[in-house]
Amino acid sequence: MMELWENDVSGSSQTLASAVNGEEGRQPVDRRPAGLTITVEKIDRVLTAIQAEIEMLGRERTNLGLVREELARMEAKWRSA
């Protein structure tokens, strides 16, 4: 799969450069095709959203631990009464 992607990237950048410059004799411009840039930006957004979700779940875990502790204290108090 990676082999296909690498072949696609190298071929795309040369084709893109030729199409933009309109000349076959010029050297290809070293830049990523627009489709890859968009994909990288989408991946960055997804990773940012995942990181925010992980942080929120960590806070929820902490809160749940506090609730469990309080519940255990209340149950111990009721048993002793």
N, C-alpha and C positions, 0 to 999 in steps of 0.2 A: 504494500500500500504506500509506504514512504517513497519507494522507488518511482511509483507513478506520479506522486506529488512533485518530487524533485524534477522529473522530466518535464512535467507540465509547467512548472515555474520557470525553468530556464528557457523553454520554447516560447512561453507567453511573453517574457520580458523582451526577447529579441523581436518577436512579432509586433509587440506594442510599440517599441522604439521605431521600427521601420515604418509602421503605419502613421505614427505621430510626425516623424521627420519627413516622410514622403520620399525618402531617398534610400536606396538599398546600400549605397557605399559608405554611409556613416556608421560609426561605432554605436552599438546598443547603449542606451541610457541605463545606468544601474539604479533602478527603482522597482518597487514592488507593484505588481498589477493592482488596479483598483479593487478587484474582487478579493484579493488577499488582505488588503488593508481593512476593508469592511469586516471581513471575518475576524481579524485580530481585534478590532474594536469591539465587536460583539462578544468575543471571548473575554475581553477585559471587563465588560459590563456584567457578564454572567458571574465571573469570579468575584467582582465587587459585591454583587448581590448575595452570593454564597457566603462570603466573609461576614456580611452584615447579619445574615441568618444564623451563622455559627455563634456570633457574639450575643445575639438575642437569646439563643438556646442556652448559652452559658449563664446568662442572667436568670432565665427561667429555672434552670437547675439549682442555682443558688437560692432562689425564692422558695422552691419546692422543699429544699433541705431545711430552710427556716420554718416552714409550715409544719413539716414532719416533727421537728424538734419541739415546737410549741404544742402540737397534738400529743406527743409523748409525755410532756410535762403535765398537760391537763388530765390525761388518763391516769398518770401516777397520782395526781392530787385527788381524783375521784375515788380511786381504789383505797387510798389511805383515809378517806373521810368516813 
